[in-house]
Amino acid sequence: MRNSRLIQLERNIAELEQLGKIYTADDFKTDTPKQWALRYGFLESIQIMIDLSCHIVVHQNLGTANTYADCIVLLRKFNYIDASLEKSLKGMAGLRNLLVHEYVIVDIDKLYGMLQHLDDFKDFIVAIEQYTDK
């Protein structure tokens, strides 16, 4: 049986893909509920990625991580992910912090543009699936 967080991440990716197919950036700018859906979809997806990254770091004894980004760096250091994915995932960790702490200044155009990078989540799933608990 697959890890429930991976299953949820895949569901989130599918929902985010649908949002990107159905709506334009302008649709999000003018409709607060749609904007919330986009923000929360990314926030939850990024948080799942972070949680799984830190889980692997702890359970595989990869080192000490003081930040979310440290977990991602350690995954790269021990070849769980490649350098390109590390860069992208660290950017997502930064986006998570922006969504949580600076939500008033989130640029909807940039957030909408992130819908073009959902493959990074998919690449993450492929890279770490074998290291997650069932």
Buried (B, 14 or more C-beta within 10 A) or exposed (E): EEBEBBEEBBEBBEBBEEBBEEBEBEBBEEEEEBBEBBBEBBBBBBBBBBBBBBBBBBEEEBEEBEEBBBBBBBBBBBEBBEEEBBBBBBBBBEBBBBBEEEEEEBEBEEBBEBBEEBEBBEBBBEBBEEBBEE
